[in-house]
Amino acid sequence: MIKHTIKLLMVTFLLPLSISIAYAETYLVCKAPKTGMAGKGGCIHAYNPSPEQVCSGEGDKKVCSTASLEDLCIKVGEKNGVTLNGFSSGLGTFKTAQLCLQSCNKHYGGKFKRFGGECFGMISK
């Protein structure tokens, strides 16, 4: 009786843990080469499918890097036809796409828009 109860508890509690694989997810601003005073950039969704790898996008739009967030930004830009040269580390990372876009619009559009600043929006989801 006790053996069956323990097996049932293991199946009930451990099986769902093994089925649901959660990736560490975040949103970050990738920046474009700066021209004058104005910066340009856009947001990407990033997640870690393994401790050594960071990826963005899904399916045929998926891009991964084992080097750095900067490398991921460059690869995402190339895949999506946007010139990016790095991760905007000064802005940090964000829990939601909305927070990332707000920061991108404020820092890359906003007050610098008249000088050519621009936020490209979500580049990779």
C-alpha positions as protocol buffer text, in pm:
chain_id: "A"
residue {
  index: 1
  type: MET
  ca { x: 0 y: 0 z: 0 }
}
residue {
  index: 2
  type: ILE
  ca { x: 275 y: 247 z: 96 }
}
residue {
  index: 3
  type: LYS
  ca { x: 478 y: 162 z: -218 }
}
residue {
  index: 4
  type: HIS
  ca { x: 177 y: 240 z: -439 }
}
residue {
  index: 5
  type: THR
  ca { x: 112 y: 566 z: -255 }
}
residue {
  index: 6
  type: ILE
  ca { x: 474 y: 678 z: -298 }
}
residue {
  index: 7
  type: LYS
  ca { x: 468 y: 588 z: -669 }
}
residue {
  index: 8
  type: LEU
  ca { x: 142 y: 779 z: -714 }
}
residue {
  index: 9
  type: LEU
  ca { x: 287 y: 1083 z: -536 }
}
residue {
  index: 10
  type: MET
  ca { x: 600 y: 1070 z: -754 }
}
residue {
  index: 11
  type: VAL
  ca { x: 393 y: 1054 z: -1073 }
}
residue {
  index: 12
  type: THR
  ca { x: 160 y: 1328 z: -953 }
}
residue {
  index: 13
  type: PHE
  ca { x: 431 y: 1576 z: -851 }
}
residue {
  index: 14
  type: LEU
  ca { x: 744 y: 1490 z: -1049 }
}
residue {
  index: 15
  type: LEU
  ca { x: 595 y: 1415 z: -1391 }
}
residue {
  index: 16
  type: PRO
  ca { x: 458 y: 1767 z: -1445 }
}
residue {
  index: 17
  type: LEU
  ca { x: 798 y: 1909 z: -1347 }
}
residue {
  index: 18
  type: SER
  ca { x: 975 y: 1703 z: -1611 }
}
residue {
  index: 19
  type: ILE
  ca { x: 723 y: 1796 z: -1881 }
}
residue {
  index: 20
  type: SER
  ca { x: 720 y: 2172 z: -1831 }
}
residue {
  index: 21
  type: ILE
  ca { x: 1056 y: 2313 z: -1932 }
}
residue {
  index: 22
  type: ALA
  ca { x: 1083 y: 2682 z: -1852 }
}
residue {
  index: 23
  type: TYR
  ca { x: 1342 y: 2902 z: -2018 }
}
residue {
  index: 24
  type: ALA
  ca { x: 1482 y: 3216 z: -1860 }
}
residue {
  index: 25
  type: GLU
  ca { x: 1320 y: 3488 z: -2071 }
}
residue {
  index: 26
  type: THR
  ca { x: 1385 y: 3858 z: -2105 }
}
residue {
  index: 27
  type: TYR
  ca { x: 1353 y: 4148 z: -2346 }
}
residue {
  index: 28
  type: LEU
  ca { x: 1642 y: 4373 z: -2436 }
}
residue {
  index: 29
  type: VAL
  ca { x: 1725 y: 4669 z: -2655 }
}
residue {
  index: 30
  type: CYS
  ca { x: 1975 y: 4614 z: -2932 }
}
residue {
  index: 31
  type: LYS
  ca { x: 2138 y: 4925 z: -3071 }
}
residue {
  index: 32
  type: ALA
  ca { x: 2232 y: 5028 z: -3422 }
}
residue {
  index: 33
  type: PRO
  ca { x: 2555 y: 5208 z: -3515 }
}
residue {
  index: 34
  type: LYS
  ca { x: 2532 y: 5563 z: -3378 }
}
residue {
  index: 35
  type: THR
  ca { x: 2513 y: 5854 z: -3616 }
}
residue {
  index: 36
  type: GLY
  ca { x: 2580 y: 6192 z: -3458 }
}
residue {
  index: 37
  type: MET
  ca { x: 2379 y: 6258 z: -3142 }
}
residue {
  index: 38
  type: ALA
  ca { x: 2099 y: 6023 z: -3232 }
}
residue {
  index: 39
  type: GLY
  ca { x: 2093 y: 5656 z: -3144 }
}
residue {
  index: 40
  type: LYS
  ca { x: 1874 y: 5393 z: -3301 }
}
residue {
  index: 41
  type: GLY
  ca { x: 1766 y: 5060 z: -3165 }
}
residue {
  index: 42
  type: GLY
  ca { x: 1495 y: 4802 z: -3126 }
}
residue {
  index: 43
  type: CYS
  ca { x: 1372 y: 4534 z: -2888 }
}
residue {
  index: 44
  type: ILE
  ca { x: 1425 y: 4161 z: -2908 }
}
residue {
  index: 45
  type: HIS
  ca { x: 1291 y: 3874 z: -2699 }
}
residue {
  index: 46
  type: ALA
  ca { x: 1572 y: 3656 z: -2564 }
}
residue {
  index: 47
  type: TYR
  ca { x: 1567 y: 3323 z: -2383 }
}
residue {
  index: 48
  type: ASN
  ca { x: 1815 y: 3059 z: -2264 }
}
residue {
  index: 49
  type: PRO
  ca { x: 1738 y: 2708 z: -2391 }
}
residue {
  index: 50
  type: SER
  ca { x: 2058 y: 2603 z: -2213 }
}
residue {
  index: 51
  type: PRO
  ca { x: 2305 y: 2772 z: -1977 }
}
residue {
  index: 52
  type: GLU
  ca { x: 2554 y: 2815 z: -2263 }
}
residue {
  index: 53
  type: GLN
  ca { x: 2316 y: 2953 z: -2524 }
}
residue {
  index: 54
  type: VAL
  ca { x: 2086 y: 3252 z: -2574 }
}
residue {
  index: 55
  type: CYS
  ca { x: 1827 y: 3265 z: -2852 }
}
residue {
  index: 56
  type: SER
  ca { x: 1566 y: 3494 z: -3002 }
}
residue {
  index: 57
  type: GLY
  ca { x: 1274 y: 3417 z: -3230 }
}
residue {
  index: 58
  type: GLU
  ca { x: 1110 y: 3090 z: -3325 }
}
residue {
  index: 59
  type: GLY
  ca { x: 1098 y: 2857 z: -3622 }
}
residue {
  index: 60
  type: ASP
  ca { x: 1288 y: 2981 z: -3926 }
}
residue {
  index: 61
  type: LYS
  ca { x: 1333 y: 3321 z: -3756 }
}
residue {
  index: 62
  type: LYS
  ca { x: 1519 y: 3162 z: -3460 }
}
residue {
  index: 63
  type: VAL
  ca { x: 1872 y: 3289 z: -3403 }
}
residue {
  index: 64
  type: CYS
  ca { x: 2107 y: 3170 z: -3128 }
}
residue {
  index: 65
  type: SER
  ca { x: 2446 y: 3266 z: -2989 }
}
residue {
  index: 66
  type: THR
  ca { x: 2689 y: 3103 z: -2752 }
}
residue {
  index: 67
  type: ALA
  ca { x: 2911 y: 3413 z: -2743 }
}
residue {
  index: 68
  type: SER
  ca { x: 2720 y: 3708 z: -2592 }
}
residue {
  index: 69
  type: LEU
  ca { x: 2407 y: 3922 z: -2600 }
}
residue {
  index: 70
  type: GLU
  ca { x: 2595 y: 4158 z: -2831 }
}
residue {
  index: 71
  type: ASP
  ca { x: 2655 y: 3874 z: -3076 }
}
residue {
  index: 72
  type: LEU
  ca { x: 2288 y: 3775 z: -3050 }
}
residue {
  index: 73
  type: CYS
  ca { x: 2183 y: 4132 z: -3133 }
}
residue {
  index: 74
  type: ILE
  ca { x: 2410 y: 4138 z: -3440 }
}
residue {
  index: 75
  type: LYS
  ca { x: 2278 y: 3800 z: -3563 }
}
residue {
  index: 76
  type: VAL
  ca { x: 1913 y: 3898 z: -3503 }
}
residue {
  index: 77
  type: GLY
  ca { x: 1969 y: 4217 z: -3699 }
}
residue {
  index: 78
  type: GLU
  ca { x: 2126 y: 4030 z: -3990 }
}
residue {
  index: 79
  type: LYS
  ca { x: 1841 y: 3778 z: -3995 }
}
residue {
  index: 80
  type: ASN
  ca { x: 1577 y: 4055 z: -3990 }
}
residue {
  index: 81
  type: GLY
  ca { x: 1743 y: 4305 z: -4225 }
}
residue {
  index: 82
  type: VAL
  ca { x: 1834 y: 4562 z: -3958 }
}
residue {
  index: 83
  type: THR
  ca { x: 2191 y: 4675 z: -3893 }
}
residue {
  index: 84
  type: LEU
  ca { x: 2263 y: 4626 z: -3523 }
}
residue {
  index: 85
  type: ASN
  ca { x: 2601 y: 4645 z: -3356 }
}
residue {
  index: 86
  type: GLY
  ca { x: 2532 y: 4544 z: -2999 }
}
residue {
  index: 87
  type: PHE
  ca { x: 2329 y: 4516 z: -2683 }
}
residue {
  index: 88
  type: SER
  ca { x: 2232 y: 4846 z: -2522 }
}
residue {
  index: 89
  type: SER
  ca { x: 2359 y: 4739 z: -2180 }
}
residue {
  index: 90
  type: GLY
  ca { x: 2300 y: 5084 z: -2027 }
}
residue {
  index: 91
  type: LEU
  ca { x: 1924 y: 5025 z: -2053 }
}
residue {
  index: 92
  type: GLY
  ca { x: 1942 y: 4678 z: -1899 }
}
residue {
  index: 93
  type: THR
  ca { x: 1686 y: 4403 z: -1960 }
}
residue {
  index: 94
  type: PHE
  ca { x: 1309 y: 4402 z: -1922 }
}
residue {
  index: 95
  type: LYS
  ca { x: 1047 y: 4154 z: -1803 }
}
residue {
  index: 96
  type: THR
  ca { x: 794 y: 4241 z: -2074 }
}
residue {
  index: 97
  type: ALA
  ca { x: 794 y: 4355 z: -2435 }
}
residue {
  index: 98
  type: GLN
  ca { x: 592 y: 4662 z: -2335 }
}
residue {
  index: 99
  type: LEU
  ca { x: 856 y: 4778 z: -2083 }
}
residue {
  index: 100
  type: CYS
  ca { x: 1131 y: 4721 z: -2339 }
}
residue {
  index: 101
  type: LEU
  ca { x: 945 y: 4924 z: -2603 }
}
residue {
  index: 102
  type: GLN
  ca { x: 876 y: 5208 z: -2359 }
}
residue {
  index: 103
  type: SER
  ca { x: 1246 y: 5235 z: -2278 }
}
residue {
  index: 104
  type: CYS
  ca { x: 1349 y: 5203 z: -2643 }
}
residue {
  index: 105
  type: ASN
  ca { x: 1105 y: 5476 z: -2751 }
}
residue {
  index: 106
  type: LYS
  ca { x: 1216 y: 5705 z: -2469 }
}
residue {
  index: 107
  type: HIS
  ca { x: 1592 y: 5665 z: -2524 }
}
residue {
  index: 108
  type: TYR
  ca { x: 1619 y: 5610 z: -2898 }
}
residue {
  index: 109
  type: GLY
  ca { x: 1316 y: 5801 z: -3020 }
}
residue {
  index: 110
  type: GLY
  ca { x: 1169 y: 6058 z: -2784 }
}
residue {
  index: 111
  type: LYS
  ca { x: 1385 y: 6363 z: -2736 }
}
residue {
  index: 112
  type: PHE
  ca { x: 1637 y: 6253 z: -3002 }
}
residue {
  index: 113
  type: LYS
  ca { x: 1380 y: 6194 z: -3276 }
}
residue {
  index: 114
  type: ARG
  ca { x: 1444 y: 6538 z: -3426 }
}
residue {
  index: 115
  type: PHE
  ca { x: 1813 y: 6446 z: -3460 }
}
residue {
  index: 116
  type: GLY
  ca { x: 1737 y: 6115 z: -3635 }
}
residue {
  index: 117
  type: GLY
  ca { x: 1689 y: 5897 z: -3330 }
}
residue {
  index: 118
  type: GLU
  ca { x: 1452 y: 5606 z: -3378 }
}
residue {
  index: 119
  type: CYS
  ca { x: 1320 y: 5296 z: -3205 }
}
residue {
  index: 120
  type: PHE
  ca { x: 1253 y: 5023 z: -3461 }
}
residue {
  index: 121
  type: GLY
  ca { x: 1002 y: 4852 z: -3231 }
}
residue {
  index: 122
  type: MET
  ca { x: 1005 y: 4475 z: -3178 }
}
residue {
  index: 123
  type: ILE
  ca { x: 1264 y: 4328 z: -3412 }
}
residue {
  index: 124
  type: SER
  ca { x: 1235 y: 3969 z: -3291 }
}
residue {
  index: 125
  type: LYS
  ca { x: 961 y: 3810 z: -3080 }
}
